[in-house]
Amino acid sequence: MVDNLLNAHAPLRIGTRRSNLAVVQAEGIRDSLQKIAPDRSYQIETLHTLGDRDQSTALYNFGDKSLWTTELEEKLTSGQLDVIVHCLKDMPTKLPDSCELAAIPQRDDPRDALIVKAGLPYTSLQTLPERRRRGYVPQLRFANLRGNVETRLAKVDDPASEYTCMVMSAAWLERIGLQSRISQYLGSKDGGIFHAVGQGALGLEIRRGDAHMQELLNRLADTKSTLACLAERSLMRTLEGGCSVPIGVETEWVQPDQLRISAIVVSLDGSKSVEDTLEARIATTCEAEVLAQNLAARLAQAGAGAILNDINANRPAKD
């Protein structure tokens, strides 16, 4: 039915960033679309975004700039693209009025992963030498690291670099076949940390009101992943944070209809933090968002708002 509504002669244009990971993700969505709409042709168009071009500025210094989405959204709005494939964690919680989040496919592993410099014997945060550990995991010393997956790996593995290890999305490594570099998964149950909002999931963005694309992409959506991710995004939106501020989250379906959401807000120096958990029966987007809003209110009352206000107040000015 959907296939007949769409022009089978015009290629469906899929936009994404130009990194290897982004292209692999877009190819996966293309392949899924080909299975449900085989009469269409598809083309992937890539673009270098602000976040790709500026790889020296720490993420939290960009404020609320849409580092990886704005240029692609401009092409989407102008009709040069039909859908954009994003890492959901990179999507702002407030999209342009001309665009909307159409679908969230089944989520991959949302946890972070520890990657140790090649040749070093350490296998976990707990086995790192004491002089390199501080803060949430005692005695860790942190440094900024930007770039795509391969660039970051090369920087860590460089014998002359300051890095002993790095933390990165496990799903990113798995999607490009580099899961062998994972030394430790870092979910809270693995002795690690909460992950970024939306991590491990993809977000498919379309022009607002594009009913044909919405109907097609609905067939790629995963209900459980969508409800959990929308709860996480509602939490961050309510706290007025962004993908560049230290809000960690973890969602889990503890019963078929019972969603548990945990979150932590941490100051940049790690000296202050607020953490809490809520759960409820969830069947709709509205229920998922209300659960997250209730958790955000509890976090804010416990001091999370003050932590985020301090971060934003002391953020360097940037054009």
C-alpha positions, 0 to 999 in steps of 0.5 A: 500500500505504501509502495504505491503511494510513493513515486517508484521512479524517484530515488529516496534520498537518505542523508547522513554525516560523512563518517564511516559509522554514519554511512554504515548506519545509513546503509543499514536503514537503506537495506531495511527500506529495500526489503519493505519497499523493493520497487524504490531506488535509494541513494545516500548523500553525505555531508560534513557538519559543524561537529565534524569540522570543529574537532578541537572544541570540547562538546560542552563548550558548544552550548545548545548548537546543533552540531551534527544536524543543522546542515542536514536539516536545511537540506531536508527542509528544502527538499534535497533529502527525504529522510536523515539517519542520525545517532539519536544521542546527537539529535537535539530534543527540540527540532526545527518546526519544519522537521520531526522525528519519524521513527526509532528502530530497534535499539542496539546496546546503549552502554558505553565501553572502555577501550584501552590503548593497544599493547597495555594490559588493563582490562577494566576501569578497576585495573587501571593504575592508581595514578590514572584514577579519580572522581566517579571511578576514584583517581581517573584523570580525564582529557578531551578527545574529539573525532570519529571512531577511527580518529579517536582510536588512532589518537588513543593507540598513538604511543606518544599520546597522553591517553591510556584509554577512552570511553565510547558508545559500545554500539558505535564500535559494534556497528563498524566491526570493532567490538574486539577493541572493547575491554569492558562494557560500562553499564551500571550493572557492569560496575560502570556508568549511565549512558548518554540520552538516546545512545545506541539508537538511531533517529529517522528525521523527516519533513514535518507533515510528510505522510508518505515517508512517515507511513513508510518509516513506521514499518521500521519503528520499534515500540519498546525502543521508542518509548524508552528513548522518548522518555530519555529525551523528555528527561533531558528536555525537561532539565533543559540539558543537551547532548553536550552536558553531563546527564547520564541515563539508563532505561530498562523494561523490568516487566513487559509494560513496566519501564524503569528510568534512572538518571544522574546529573554531574558537575563538570569537575565531578564534585557534585552529583544528583541521582534518582530512579522512577518506574511506572507502567508505560503503554503510550508516548505520553506516559513515557514522557510524564514518567521522565518529567516526574523524574526530572522534577525530583532531580531538579529539586535535589540540586540538578537544576543548580548544577546545570545552571552553573555549567551553562553560566560558565560556558565560554561564549562562542559565535 
